[in-house]
Amino acid sequence: MKAKYSDQALIDMIHRGGEDLSTAMHILYGMYNDRLLQWLRNRREEDAEDICHEAMVNLIESVLDQRFKNNSTIYTYLVAIAKKLCLKKRDRAGRDERFKNKHTQMDLEEIDPEVLMMTTELREMVELAMKRLKPKNREVLRLWMRKYSMKEIADKMGYQSPTVARITKSRSLAQLVNLIGKDQELSRTLRELI
């Protein structure tokens, strides 16, 4: 879009919704997409396009929810959102890495070999039970076990809201408990450990 629109004009268009909202989104992309992508690439962000798109969506949501107070320019607000998304991405990546390395950081000599063997056996049995779940349910439980928030799980899984993620987690957990209850060997092992 070659024409320049004021921030207030774009905000008004977003609030009107419908065709105006669609037009405002096209204008926003035309005015800010390349600039924001360049800013992200200068920071060596691998997922620059995804972050840029998510920042645009967050801006629209912020305007509609009236969280955008017009105290800064739209571009400054987009950069702030992009920074926050980059930090969140790095935090998630660090959390995943810590989860992977959790067991390698323990001093295995201090753990009773019998407990280690039972724990490993139990983990394998639970993993087998989890494999019987649908892939999406299994992934929700894995994210939940890695301490992702329900909002993060909803975002990562493409759910409409954290409530949907929470319901899916609860149902998946109930299914897992049910599967474990039906597996007599796993149930017996769990009772012995408890």
N, C-alpha and C positions, 0 to 999 in steps of 0.2 A: 504494500500500500504506500503510495507516494505521499498522499495527503497526510499532514501532521494533525493529530488529535490531541487535545489537552487531556490530562489525567482525569479531570472532573467529567469531561464529555464521555470518556471510556467507562468511568464508574457509573454514570447515569445510564449508559447503554446496557451495562451488565445488570443493573437493578431492574430495568424494564423487561429483561428476559426475552424469550422467544427468538424472533429473527434478529432483534437488536443484540442479544447475547451472542448469537452466532457471529454476527458482524464484528462485535467487539473482540471476540477471540481471534478472528482473522487479522484484525488490525493489530492486536497485541503481538501476535506472532510476527507479523510484518515489521513492526517497529522494534521489537526487542529480541527476537529469537537469535539472530546472528550475533548480536552484541553479547548476549548472555552465554551463548555457546563459545564464543571466543574467550570470554572471561574464564569459563570452566576449563577450556583446553589449555589456557595459560597456567592453570593450577595443576595441569596434568591429570585431570579427572578422566578415568577410563569410560565411564558411563555418562558422558556429558549430555548426549541427546536425551537419555531417560531422565536425568536430573532436571534438565531444562524443561521438558514437558511436565514433569511433576511440579516444578516451581510455578509454571503457568496455571496448572489446575488448582494448586494451593492458593494462588492469588485470586482466582475467580471465586473459590469457596470463601476466602477471607472477606472479599467484597460483599458477597451475598449474606454471609453471617455477621456482617458489620464489624469484623475484627480489624479490617483495614481502616485506620482512622484518618488517612490522608495527611499524616504528619510528615511523610516523606514522599519522594516521587515514586511512581510505579516501578521504575527501573531499580531504584535503591531497595525497594521492598522485595523485588524479585531476587536481587543479589543476596539479601539477608536470608530469604527462604532457601536459596541454592546452597549457601554456606551451611545452614542448619542441616539440610539433606546430606551434604558431603560428610559432615561430622557424624550424623546418624549412621551412614553407610560404613564409615571407618570403625565406629563403635561396634556395629554388628559383626564386621569382619574380625575384629579383635576378640569378640565374645565367641565366635565360632572357633577361632584358633585356640583360645583358652580351653574350650570344651574338648577339642581334639587332643590337646596335650595334657589334660587333667591327670590321667593315669600315669603318664610318663614322668610327671613331676613328683609323684609319691616315692618315698624310699621303700621299695618293695621288701627289703630285708627286715623292716620293722613290722611287717604284716605277717600274721600267723599263716603258714602255708595252707592249712586246712580251710581257714576262712577265705583265703584268696581263691582256692579251688572251688569252694561252694559259691562264692560270689560270681566267679567267672561262669560257672555252670548255670546259675540262676539268670545271669545276664543273657546267656545264649538261649535259654528257654523262653525268656520274655521276648527276646528278639524273634524267635520262631513264632510265638503267638502274635506278635505285631505284624509279621509278614502275612498273616491271614486277614488283616484289615485292608480296607480299600486304600490305595496309594495316598489319596488326599487326607484321609483320616490319620494314616501313619505319619505323614509329614507334619500335620497339626500337632500331634503328640510329641514328635521330635523337637519342634520349635518350642513348645511349651516346656519340655524338659530342659531346654537350653536357656530358659528364663526369658524368652521373648515376651513382651507385653501382648495383650490381646489386640491392641491396635496394630502393632508390628506384624502379628500373625495375620490379621485381616488384610493388611496392605500386601504382604508377601504372597498370600494365597488368593488375592483378588476378591475377597469377601466384601459385602456392602458396608459392614460395620463390625466393631469389636464384639458386639452382641452375637452376631452370627458365628464368629470365631469361638467365642466362649461356649455356645451351644454345641458346635461341632466338636470341641475339645471334650466336653462332658459326655456326649454320646460316644465318642471314640474311646474314652477311658472306660465307660460302662461296657462297651463291646469287648475291650481288652480283658477286663475283670471277668466277664462272662466266659470268654475263651479260656482264660487261665483256670477258672472254676471247673470247666469241662475237661481240662487236661489233668488227669489224676496224678501223673508223675510230677508235674509242675506244682500242683496244689500241695502234694505231700512235701516237696522240697521247701516250699514257702512256709508251711506249718513248722517244719523242723528248724528253720532259721528264726522263726518268731517265737 
